[in-house]
Amino acid sequence: MAQIDVVQLAKDTETDIIHWRRDLHQIPELALELPRTVQYVAQVLETYGVDYDASYVNGNAIVGLIKGTKSGLNKDRVLGIRADMDGLPVQEQTGLPFQSLNQNMHACGHDGHTAMLLGAAKILQENRHLFSGSVKLLFQPGEEYPGGAKPMIEEKVLENPKVTRVLGFHEGQIDPHTPKGKIGYKFGPMMASMDRFLIEVKGKGYHGAYPELSDDPVNAIGYLITAIQSIKSRNLRAIDPAVVSVTRVDGGFNQNVIPDNAEIEGTVRAFDDAIRQKICAKLEHIAKGVGETFGVECTVTYDYKYPPVINDNDVTAEVVGNLKEIFGDDVLTEVREPLMGGEDFAFFLQEVPGTFLFLSNPREIEGSFHGHHHPKFDIDETYLYMGTASFVQEALTYLE
């Protein structure tokens, strides 16, 4: 690889990275509607002469392309680097001087992801002579919900030129066992799938004093919840990691009226598609049985949302080795066990060999780190350069 100090280059860009992060932190937008964020990212890319296309996902995703000018055997390689850009419907309570200016919040660190990739774009654009092949910058909306990776893939962002390896980061402290200032990696399964189920129960309401004249959907809901909890304990092997959680119950409107309808909603997490399908089938079986038992109609809607994040073992080993060259062995730490949280970067990994990494950079507010999706979530900006340096190092190594 070219003999340049990648870490120093990233540190030289640190002021810009932090500035971009703070600007983005003030304008968080939700889901697949990110007009101000897209405009901001596009302006930064234009400043450094990076070619980009902002037409994806109805103008809410940006794909930049940096072509290396060095001749070499790797001219057909294309490294895709992804950063999600969306925020959350959380009212910020950090008290930061650059606090959100609207009712949303970057409470998961996506502002930092975007800033780190912008830093890498600046450095790589200025050093195109050091690599052949290309780097695709994948600025994605909707990671929190409803998912922006899949529509981007459907719109062929991984083609023309075809991405041959993909890399992503998540900052904050996704894995509580990864110490601050370290980069966490994992071979194989790293994060679980994220599916959603809804069971709508249609019965017949009546006066609460005369339940025998009703087909009580609320009573059926109680049995549904109890039976659903048995899926993990009685229908899956003990060694099969999975979570089935009922997270919302809705039905009724008065203390003496049995309603016509009620519903429950929840989430399913697993690391194997066969397990996901088995849980779906069992939910339908339980709903049918409860419906027949209590004379109500139970309708199950199961949404296969995000697949599990499964890192490619060979790519992970190469990336970890490349990063150890610039950070040293002690900065890279293996994640002990896969996490039940989900990430739609998984869709990219289904299409292209790649790996997903954790940058541990939590920042305490009022004496503690409050965790992701919390109104007082914050990150330590002094470690953002590590994400940028990682992106640059992998690009220069893979494409050199």
C-alpha positions as a Markdown table, in Angstrom:
| # | Residue | x | y | z |
|---|---|---|---|---|
| 1 | Met | 0.0 | 0.0 | 0.0 |
| 2 | Ala | 1.1 | 3.6 | -0.5 |
| 3 | Gln | 3.2 | 4.9 | 2.3 |
| 4 | Ile | 0.9 | 7.6 | 3.7 |
| 5 | Asp | -0.3 | 8.2 | 7.2 |
| 6 | Val | -4.0 | 7.4 | 7.0 |
| 7 | Val | -4.6 | 8.2 | 10.7 |
| 8 | Gln | -2.9 | 11.6 | 10.4 |
| 9 | Leu | -4.9 | 12.4 | 7.3 |
| 10 | Ala | -8.1 | 11.6 | 9.2 |
| 11 | Lys | -7.0 | 13.7 | 12.1 |
| 12 | Asp | -6.2 | 16.6 | 9.8 |
| 13 | Thr | -9.8 | 16.4 | 8.6 |
| 14 | Glu | -11.2 | 16.1 | 12.1 |
| 15 | Thr | -12.3 | 19.7 | 12.5 |
| 16 | Asp | -14.4 | 19.3 | 9.3 |
| 17 | Ile | -15.8 | 16.0 | 10.4 |
| 18 | Ile | -17.0 | 17.4 | 13.7 |
| 19 | His | -18.3 | 20.5 | 12.0 |
| 20 | Trp | -20.4 | 18.4 | 9.6 |
| 21 | Arg | -21.7 | 16.2 | 12.4 |
| 22 | Arg | -22.9 | 19.2 | 14.4 |
| 23 | Asp | -24.6 | 20.8 | 11.4 |
| 24 | Leu | -26.4 | 17.6 | 10.7 |
| 25 | His | -27.2 | 17.1 | 14.3 |
| 26 | Gln | -29.3 | 20.3 | 14.2 |
| 27 | Ile | -31.5 | 19.2 | 11.2 |
| 28 | Pro | -32.5 | 15.6 | 11.9 |
| 29 | Glu | -35.1 | 14.2 | 9.5 |
| 30 | Leu | -37.1 | 11.0 | 9.5 |
| 31 | Ala | -37.6 | 7.8 | 7.5 |
| 32 | Leu | -37.4 | 8.3 | 3.8 |
| 33 | Glu | -37.9 | 12.1 | 3.8 |
| 34 | Leu | -34.5 | 13.8 | 4.2 |
| 35 | Pro | -34.5 | 16.9 | 1.9 |
| 36 | Arg | -32.4 | 19.2 | 4.1 |
| 37 | Thr | -29.9 | 16.4 | 4.9 |
| 38 | Val | -29.5 | 15.4 | 1.3 |
| 39 | Gln | -29.0 | 19.0 | 0.3 |
| 40 | Tyr | -26.3 | 19.4 | 3.0 |
| 41 | Val | -24.4 | 16.2 | 2.0 |
| 42 | Ala | -24.6 | 17.1 | -1.7 |
| 43 | Gln | -23.1 | 20.6 | -1.0 |
| 44 | Val | -20.2 | 19.0 | 0.8 |
| 45 | Leu | -19.6 | 16.5 | -2.0 |
| 46 | Glu | -19.7 | 19.4 | -4.5 |
| 47 | Thr | -17.2 | 21.3 | -2.5 |
| 48 | Tyr | -14.6 | 18.6 | -3.0 |
| 49 | Gly | -15.6 | 17.8 | -6.6 |
| 50 | Val | -17.1 | 14.3 | -5.8 |
| 51 | Asp | -19.5 | 13.1 | -8.5 |
| 52 | Tyr | -22.8 | 12.0 | -7.1 |
| 53 | Asp | -26.4 | 11.1 | -8.0 |
| 54 | Ala | -29.1 | 12.3 | -5.6 |
| 55 | Ser | -32.1 | 10.8 | -7.5 |
| 56 | Tyr | -32.4 | 7.6 | -5.5 |
| 57 | Val | -35.4 | 6.8 | -3.2 |
| 58 | Asn | -37.3 | 9.8 | -4.6 |
| 59 | Gly | -34.3 | 12.1 | -4.0 |
| 60 | Asn | -33.6 | 11.0 | -0.4 |
| 61 | Ala | -30.5 | 8.9 | -1.0 |
| 62 | Ile | -27.2 | 9.9 | -2.4 |
| 63 | Val | -24.6 | 7.7 | -4.2 |
| 64 | Gly | -21.2 | 9.3 | -4.7 |
| 65 | Leu | -18.5 | 7.8 | -6.9 |
| 66 | Ile | -14.8 | 8.3 | -6.7 |
| 67 | Lys | -12.7 | 6.7 | -9.4 |
| 68 | Gly | -9.0 | 5.9 | -8.7 |
| 69 | Thr | -6.5 | 7.1 | -11.3 |
| 70 | Lys | -3.8 | 4.6 | -10.5 |
| 71 | Ser | -3.3 | 1.8 | -13.0 |
| 72 | Gly | -3.4 | -1.6 | -11.5 |
| 73 | Leu | -4.9 | -5.1 | -11.3 |
| 74 | Asn | -7.7 | -4.0 | -9.1 |
| 75 | Lys | -9.3 | -1.6 | -11.6 |
| 76 | Asp | -12.6 | -3.6 | -11.6 |
| 77 | Arg | -12.9 | -3.6 | -7.8 |
| 78 | Val | -15.5 | -1.3 | -6.3 |
| 79 | Leu | -15.7 | -0.7 | -2.5 |
| 80 | Gly | -19.1 | 0.4 | -1.3 |
| 81 | Ile | -19.1 | 2.4 | 2.0 |
| 82 | Arg | -22.5 | 3.1 | 3.6 |
| 83 | Ala | -23.6 | 5.8 | 6.0 |
| 84 | Asp | -27.2 | 6.1 | 7.2 |
| 85 | Met | -28.6 | 9.6 | 7.5 |
| 86 | Asp | -32.0 | 9.5 | 9.3 |
| 87 | Gly | -32.9 | 10.5 | 12.8 |
| 88 | Leu | -35.7 | 9.6 | 15.3 |
| 89 | Pro | -38.9 | 11.2 | 16.5 |
| 90 | Val | -37.3 | 11.9 | 19.9 |
| 91 | Gln | -37.3 | 15.3 | 21.6 |
| 92 | Glu | -33.7 | 16.1 | 22.4 |
| 93 | Gln | -32.7 | 16.8 | 26.0 |
| 94 | Thr | -28.9 | 16.9 | 25.8 |
| 95 | Gly | -28.5 | 20.7 | 26.3 |
| 96 | Leu | -25.8 | 20.7 | 23.7 |
| 97 | Pro | -25.1 | 24.1 | 22.0 |
| 98 | Phe | -25.8 | 22.4 | 18.6 |
| 99 | Gln | -29.0 | 20.7 | 19.8 |
| 100 | Ser | -31.7 | 19.8 | 17.3 |
| 101 | Leu | -33.6 | 22.7 | 15.9 |
| 102 | Asn | -36.8 | 20.7 | 15.3 |
| 103 | Gln | -38.8 | 18.0 | 17.2 |
| 104 | Asn | -36.6 | 15.2 | 16.0 |
| 105 | Met | -33.2 | 14.0 | 17.2 |
| 106 | His | -30.1 | 12.2 | 15.9 |
| 107 | Ala | -30.4 | 9.8 | 18.9 |
| 108 | Cys | -28.6 | 6.9 | 17.3 |
| 109 | Gly | -25.5 | 8.5 | 15.8 |
| 110 | His | -26.4 | 8.6 | 12.1 |
| 111 | Asp | -25.1 | 12.2 | 12.0 |
| 112 | Gly | -21.7 | 10.9 | 12.9 |
| 113 | His | -21.9 | 8.1 | 10.3 |
| 114 | Thr | -22.6 | 10.6 | 7.6 |
| 115 | Ala | -19.8 | 13.0 | 8.8 |
| 116 | Met | -17.3 | 10.1 | 8.9 |
| 117 | Leu | -18.1 | 9.1 | 5.3 |
| 118 | Leu | -17.9 | 12.8 | 4.2 |
| 119 | Gly | -14.4 | 12.9 | 5.7 |
| 120 | Ala | -13.4 | 9.8 | 3.8 |
| 121 | Ala | -14.9 | 11.2 | 0.6 |
| 122 | Lys | -12.7 | 14.3 | 1.0 |
| 123 | Ile | -9.5 | 12.4 | 1.6 |
| 124 | Leu | -10.1 | 9.8 | -1.1 |
| 125 | Gln | -11.0 | 12.4 | -3.7 |
| 126 | Glu | -7.8 | 14.2 | -2.9 |
| 127 | Asn | -5.8 | 10.9 | -3.2 |
| 128 | Arg | -7.2 | 9.2 | -6.2 |
| 129 | His | -3.7 | 8.7 | -7.5 |
| 130 | Leu | -3.1 | 6.1 | -4.8 |
| 131 | Phe | -5.7 | 3.6 | -5.9 |
| 132 | Ser | -7.3 | 1.9 | -8.9 |
| 133 | Gly | -10.9 | 0.8 | -9.0 |
| 134 | Ser | -13.7 | 2.9 | -7.5 |
| 135 | Val | -15.3 | 3.8 | -4.2 |
| 136 | Lys | -19.1 | 4.2 | -4.0 |
| 137 | Leu | -20.4 | 6.4 | -1.2 |
| 138 | Leu | -23.8 | 5.0 | -0.1 |
| 139 | Phe | -25.7 | 7.7 | 1.9 |
| 140 | Gln | -28.9 | 6.0 | 2.9 |
| 141 | Pro | -32.2 | 7.2 | 4.4 |
| 142 | Gly | -34.7 | 5.3 | 6.6 |
| 143 | Glu | -32.4 | 2.9 | 8.5 |
| 144 | Glu | -34.5 | 3.3 | 11.7 |
| 145 | Tyr | -37.7 | 2.7 | 9.7 |
| 146 | Pro | -39.0 | 1.7 | 7.2 |
| 147 | Gly | -35.6 | 0.7 | 5.7 |
| 148 | Gly | -33.7 | 2.5 | 3.0 |
| 149 | Ala | -31.2 | -0.1 | 2.0 |
| 150 | Lys | -33.6 | -2.4 | 0.2 |
| 151 | Pro | -35.1 | 0.3 | -2.1 |
| 152 | Met | -31.6 | 1.6 | -2.9 |
| 153 | Ile | -30.6 | -1.9 | -3.9 |
| 154 | Glu | -33.8 | -2.3 | -6.0 |
| 155 | Glu | -32.8 | 0.9 | -7.7 |
| 156 | Lys | -29.5 | -0.6 | -8.7 |
| 157 | Val | -27.1 | 1.4 | -6.5 |
| 158 | Leu | -24.8 | -1.6 | -6.3 |
| 159 | Glu | -24.5 | -1.8 | -10.1 |
| 160 | Asn | -22.7 | 0.3 | -12.8 |
| 161 | Pro | -20.0 | -0.1 | -11.6 |
| 162 | Lys | -20.8 | -3.3 | -9.6 |
| 163 | Val | -19.9 | -3.1 | -5.9 |
| 164 | Thr | -17.6 | -6.0 | -5.0 |
| 165 | Arg | -17.2 | -5.3 | -1.3 |
| 166 | Val | -19.2 | -3.3 | 1.2 |
| 167 | Leu | -18.3 | -1.8 | 4.5 |
| 168 | Gly | -20.3 | -0.1 | 7.2 |
| 169 | Phe | -19.9 | 1.3 | 10.8 |
| 170 | His | -22.2 | 2.0 | 13.7 |
| 171 | Glu | -21.0 | 4.4 | 16.4 |
| 172 | Gly | -22.1 | 5.0 | 20.0 |
| 173 | Gln | -22.0 | 1.9 | 22.1 |
| 174 | Ile | -24.1 | -0.8 | 20.4 |
| 175 | Asp | -22.1 | -3.5 | 22.1 |
| 176 | Pro | -21.7 | -2.7 | 25.8 |
| 177 | His | -18.7 | -5.0 | 26.0 |
| 178 | Thr | -16.7 | -3.1 | 23.5 |
| 179 | Pro | -14.6 | -0.5 | 25.5 |
| 180 | Lys | -14.6 | 3.1 | 24.5 |
| 181 | Gly | -12.1 | 4.0 | 21.9 |
| 182 | Lys | -12.2 | 0.5 | 20.4 |
| 183 | Ile | -13.5 | -0.9 | 17.2 |
| 184 | Gly | -15.7 | -4.1 | 17.5 |
| 185 | Tyr | -15.8 | -6.7 | 14.8 |
| 186 | Lys | -17.6 | -10.1 | 14.6 |
| 187 | Phe | -17.3 | -13.1 | 12.3 |
| 188 | Gly | -20.6 | -14.4 | 10.9 |
| 189 | Pro | -23.9 | -13.4 | 12.6 |
| 190 | Met | -23.5 | -10.0 | 14.3 |
| 191 | Met | -27.1 | -8.6 | 14.6 |
| 192 | Ala | -30.5 | -10.2 | 14.5 |
| 193 | Ser | -33.3 | -9.9 | 12.0 |
| 194 | Met | -36.0 | -7.4 | 12.8 |
| 195 | Asp | -39.6 | -8.6 | 11.9 |
| 196 | Arg | -42.9 | -7.2 | 13.0 |
| 197 | Phe | -46.2 | -9.0 | 13.6 |
| 198 | Leu | -49.7 | -7.7 | 14.1 |
| 199 | Ile | -52.7 | -9.8 | 15.2 |
| 200 | Glu | -56.1 | -8.2 | 14.8 |
| 201 | Val | -59.0 | -9.7 | 16.7 |
| 202 | Lys | -62.5 | -9.2 | 15.5 |
| 203 | Gly | -65.2 | -10.2 | 18.0 |
| 204 | Lys | -68.7 | -8.9 | 19.0 |
| 205 | Gly | -68.9 | -6.2 | 21.7 |
| 206 | Tyr | -71.6 | -6.0 | 24.4 |
| 207 | His | -72.3 | -4.6 | 27.8 |
| 208 | Gly | -69.5 | -5.5 | 30.3 |
| 209 | Ala | -72.1 | -6.8 | 32.7 |
| 210 | Tyr | -73.3 | -9.5 | 30.2 |
| 211 | Pro | -70.0 | -11.0 | 28.8 |
| 212 | Glu | -71.9 | -14.2 | 27.8 |
| 213 | Leu | -73.7 | -12.2 | 25.1 |
| 214 | Ser | -70.4 | -11.1 | 23.6 |
| 215 | Asp | -67.5 | -12.6 | 21.6 |
| 216 | Asp | -64.9 | -10.9 | 23.7 |
| 217 | Pro | -61.7 | -9.9 | 21.8 |
| 218 | Val | -60.0 | -8.7 | 24.9 |
| 219 | Asn | -60.3 | -12.1 | 26.6 |
| 220 | Ala | -58.8 | -13.6 | 23.4 |
| 221 | Ile | -55.9 | -11.1 | 23.4 |
| 222 | Gly | -55.0 | -12.3 | 26.9 |
| 223 | Tyr | -54.7 | -15.9 | 25.8 |
| 224 | Leu | -52.8 | -14.9 | 22.7 |
| 225 | Ile | -50.2 | -13.1 | 24.7 |
| 226 | Thr | -49.7 | -16.1 | 27.0 |
| 227 | Ala | -49.5 | -18.6 | 24.1 |
| 228 | Ile | -47.0 | -16.4 | 22.2 |
| 229 | Gln | -44.6 | -16.5 | 25.1 |
| 230 | Ser | -44.4 | -20.2 | 24.7 |
| 231 | Ile | -43.0 | -20.1 | 21.2 |
| 232 | Lys | -39.5 | -19.5 | 22.4 |
| 233 | Ser | -39.7 | -21.9 | 25.4 |
| 234 | Arg | -41.6 | -24.8 | 23.8 |
| 235 | Asn | -41.3 | -24.6 | 20.0 |
| 236 | Leu | -37.6 | -23.7 | 19.4 |
| 237 | Arg | -34.5 | -25.4 | 20.6 |
| 238 | Ala | -32.8 | -23.9 | 23.6 |
| 239 | Ile | -29.7 | -23.2 | 21.6 |
| 240 | Asp | -31.6 | -21.3 | 18.9 |
| 241 | Pro | -31.4 | -17.6 | 19.7 |
| 242 | Ala | -34.7 | -15.8 | 19.2 |
| 243 | Val | -36.9 | -13.1 | 20.8 |
| 244 | Val | -40.6 | -12.8 | 20.4 |
| 245 | Ser | -42.0 | -9.7 | 22.2 |
| 246 | Val | -45.5 | -8.3 | 22.4 |
| 247 | Thr | -44.9 | -4.6 | 22.6 |
| 248 | Arg | -48.4 | -3.1 | 22.0 |
| 249 | Val | -51.9 | -4.0 | 23.1 |
| 250 | Asp | -54.8 | -2.0 | 22.0 |
| 251 | Gly | -58.5 | -2.5 | 22.6 |
| 252 | Gly | -61.5 | -1.1 | 24.3 |
| 253 | Phe | -62.6 | 2.4 | 25.2 |
| 254 | Asn | -64.7 | 2.2 | 28.4 |
| 255 | Gln | -64.8 | 0.3 | 31.7 |
| 256 | Asn | -68.3 | -1.2 | 31.1 |
| 257 | Val | -68.2 | -1.9 | 27.3 |
| 258 | Ile | -66.7 | -5.0 | 25.7 |
| 259 | Pro | -65.3 | -3.8 | 22.4 |
| 260 | Asp | -65.8 | -5.3 | 19.0 |
| 261 | Asn | -62.1 | -5.3 | 18.1 |
| 262 | Ala | -58.7 | -5.5 | 19.7 |
| 263 | Glu | -55.2 | -6.0 | 18.5 |
| 264 | Ile | -51.6 | -6.7 | 19.5 |
| 265 | Glu | -48.3 | -5.9 | 17.9 |
| 266 | Gly | -44.8 | -7.1 | 18.5 |
| 267 | Thr | -41.3 | -7.8 | 17.2 |
| 268 | Val | -39.4 | -11.0 | 16.3 |
| 269 | Arg | -35.6 | -11.3 | 16.4 |
| 270 | Ala | -33.6 | -14.2 | 15.1 |
| 271 | Phe | -30.4 | -15.1 | 13.2 |
| 272 | Asp | -31.7 | -17.8 | 10.9 |
| 273 | Asp | -34.4 | -17.4 | 8.2 |
| 274 | Ala | -35.8 | -20.9 | 9.0 |
| 275 | Ile | -36.4 | -19.8 | 12.6 |
| 276 | Arg | -38.1 | -16.6 | 11.4 |
| 277 | Gln | -40.4 | -18.7 | 9.1 |
| 278 | Lys | -41.1 | -21.1 | 12.0 |
| 279 | Ile | -42.1 | -18.3 | 14.3 |
| 280 | Cys | -44.4 | -16.8 | 11.7 |
| 281 | Ala | -46.1 | -20.2 | 11.1 |
| 282 | Lys | -46.5 | -20.7 | 14.9 |
| 283 | Leu | -48.1 | -17.2 | 15.3 |
| 284 | Glu | -50.6 | -18.1 | 12.7 |
| 285 | His | -51.3 | -21.5 | 14.3 |
| 286 | Ile | -51.8 | -19.9 | 17.7 |
| 287 | Ala | -54.1 | -17.2 | 16.3 |
| 288 | Lys | -56.2 | -19.7 | 14.5 |
| 289 | Gly | -56.6 | -21.9 | 17.6 |
| 290 | Val | -57.5 | -19.0 | 19.9 |
| 291 | Gly | -59.9 | -17.7 | 17.4 |
| 292 | Glu | -61.8 | -21.0 | 17.1 |
| 293 | Thr | -61.8 | -21.4 | 20.9 |
| 294 | Phe | -63.3 | -18.1 | 21.7 |
| 295 | Gly | -65.4 | -17.5 | 18.6 |
| 296 | Val | -63.4 | -14.5 | 17.3 |
| 297 | Glu | -61.6 | -13.9 | 14.1 |
| 298 | Cys | -57.8 | -13.5 | 14.4 |
| 299 | Thr | -55.9 | -12.1 | 11.5 |
| 300 | Val | -52.1 | -12.3 | 11.5 |
| 301 | Thr | -49.9 | -9.9 | 9.5 |
| 302 | Tyr | -46.2 | -10.8 | 9.6 |
| 303 | Asp | -43.7 | -8.4 | 8.0 |
| 304 | Tyr | -40.3 | -9.7 | 7.2 |
| 305 | Lys | -38.4 | -6.4 | 7.7 |
| 306 | Tyr | -34.6 | -6.6 | 8.1 |
| 307 | Pro | -32.7 | -9.8 | 7.7 |
| 308 | Pro | -29.9 | -10.6 | 10.2 |
| 309 | Val | -26.5 | -8.9 | 9.8 |
| 310 | Ile | -24.1 | -11.7 | 8.8 |
| 311 | Asn | -20.6 | -10.6 | 8.1 |
| 312 | Asp | -18.4 | -12.4 | 5.5 |
| 313 | Asn | -15.7 | -14.2 | 7.4 |
| 314 | Asp | -12.9 | -13.7 | 4.8 |
| 315 | Val | -13.7 | -10.0 | 4.3 |
| 316 | Thr | -13.9 | -9.4 | 8.1 |
| 317 | Ala | -10.5 | -11.0 | 8.6 |
| 318 | Glu | -9.0 | -8.9 | 5.8 |
| 319 | Val | -10.6 | -5.6 | 7.1 |
| 320 | Val | -9.5 | -6.3 | 10.7 |
| 321 | Gly | -6.0 | -7.0 | 9.5 |
| 322 | Asn | -5.9 | -3.8 | 7.5 |
| 323 | Leu | -7.1 | -1.7 | 10.4 |
| 324 | Lys | -4.6 | -3.3 | 12.8 |
| 325 | Glu | -1.9 | -1.9 | 10.5 |
| 326 | Ile | -3.0 | 1.7 | 11.4 |
| 327 | Phe | -4.4 | 1.4 | 14.9 |
| 328 | Gly | -2.5 | -1.5 | 16.4 |
| 329 | Asp | -3.8 | -4.9 | 17.6 |
| 330 | Asp | -5.3 | -3.6 | 20.9 |
| 331 | Val | -7.8 | -1.2 | 19.2 |
| 332 | Leu | -9.6 | -4.0 | 17.4 |
| 333 | Thr | -11.7 | -6.2 | 19.7 |
| 334 | Glu | -13.9 | -9.1 | 18.8 |
| 335 | Val | -17.6 | -8.8 | 19.8 |
| 336 | Arg | -18.4 | -11.6 | 22.2 |
| 337 | Glu | -21.8 | -12.5 | 21.1 |
| 338 | Pro | -24.3 | -11.4 | 18.4 |
| 339 | Leu | -26.8 | -8.7 | 19.4 |
| 340 | Met | -30.6 | -8.9 | 19.2 |
| 341 | Gly | -30.8 | -5.4 | 17.7 |
| 342 | Gly | -31.4 | -5.1 | 14.0 |
| 343 | Glu | -29.8 | -3.1 | 11.1 |
| 344 | Asp | -30.8 | -2.9 | 7.5 |
| 345 | Phe | -27.2 | -2.9 | 6.4 |
| 346 | Ala | -28.0 | -6.6 | 6.4 |
| 347 | Phe | -29.6 | -6.1 | 2.9 |
| 348 | Phe | -26.3 | -4.9 | 1.5 |
| 349 | Leu | -24.5 | -7.9 | 3.0 |
| 350 | Gln | -27.0 | -10.2 | 1.3 |
| 351 | Glu | -25.9 | -8.9 | -2.0 |
| 352 | Val | -22.2 | -8.2 | -1.6 |
| 353 | Pro | -19.5 | -9.7 | 0.6 |
| 354 | Gly | -18.7 | -7.3 | 3.4 |
| 355 | Thr | -18.5 | -6.5 | 7.1 |
| 356 | Phe | -20.1 | -4.2 | 9.6 |
| 357 | Leu | -18.1 | -2.7 | 12.5 |
| 358 | Phe | -18.8 | -1.0 | 15.8 |
| 359 | Leu | -17.0 | 2.2 | 16.8 |
| 360 | Ser | -17.4 | 2.5 | 20.6 |
| 361 | Asn | -17.5 | 6.3 | 21.4 |
| 362 | Pro | -20.2 | 6.9 | 24.0 |
| 363 | Arg | -20.3 | 10.2 | 25.8 |
| 364 | Glu | -21.7 | 10.7 | 29.3 |
| 365 | Ile | -24.3 | 13.3 | 30.1 |
| 366 | Glu | -25.0 | 14.0 | 33.8 |
| 367 | Gly | -22.6 | 11.2 | 34.8 |
| 368 | Ser | -23.8 | 8.4 | 32.6 |
| 369 | Phe | -24.2 | 7.2 | 29.0 |
| 370 | His | -27.9 | 7.1 | 28.3 |
| 371 | Gly | -27.9 | 4.7 | 25.4 |
| 372 | His | -29.2 | 4.8 | 21.9 |
| 373 | His | -32.7 | 6.2 | 21.1 |
| 374 | His | -32.6 | 8.2 | 24.4 |
| 375 | Pro | -33.3 | 11.9 | 24.6 |
| 376 | Lys | -29.9 | 12.4 | 26.2 |
| 377 | Phe | -27.9 | 10.2 | 23.8 |
| 378 | Asp | -24.5 | 11.6 | 22.7 |
| 379 | Ile | -21.3 | 10.5 | 21.2 |
| 380 | Asp | -17.6 | 11.5 | 21.8 |
| 381 | Glu | -16.7 | 13.3 | 18.7 |
| 382 | Thr | -12.9 | 12.9 | 19.3 |
| 383 | Tyr | -13.2 | 9.3 | 18.0 |
| 384 | Leu | -14.9 | 10.1 | 14.8 |
| 385 | Tyr | -11.6 | 10.3 | 12.9 |
| 386 | Met | -11.3 | 6.6 | 13.6 |
| 387 | Gly | -14.2 | 5.8 | 11.4 |
| 388 | Thr | -13.0 | 8.0 | 8.6 |
| 389 | Ala | -9.5 | 6.5 | 8.8 |
| 390 | Ser | -11.0 | 3.0 | 8.7 |
| 391 | Phe | -12.9 | 3.8 | 5.5 |
| 392 | Val | -9.8 | 5.3 | 3.9 |
| 393 | Gln | -7.5 | 2.5 | 4.9 |
| 394 | Glu | -9.8 | -0.2 | 3.6 |
| 395 | Ala | -10.2 | 1.7 | 0.3 |
| 396 | Leu | -6.5 | 2.2 | -0.2 |
| 397 | Thr | -5.7 | -1.4 | 0.7 |
| 398 | Tyr | -8.5 | -3.1 | -1.2 |
| 399 | Leu | -8.1 | -1.0 | -4.3 |
| 400 | Glu | -4.3 | -0.4 | -4.2 |
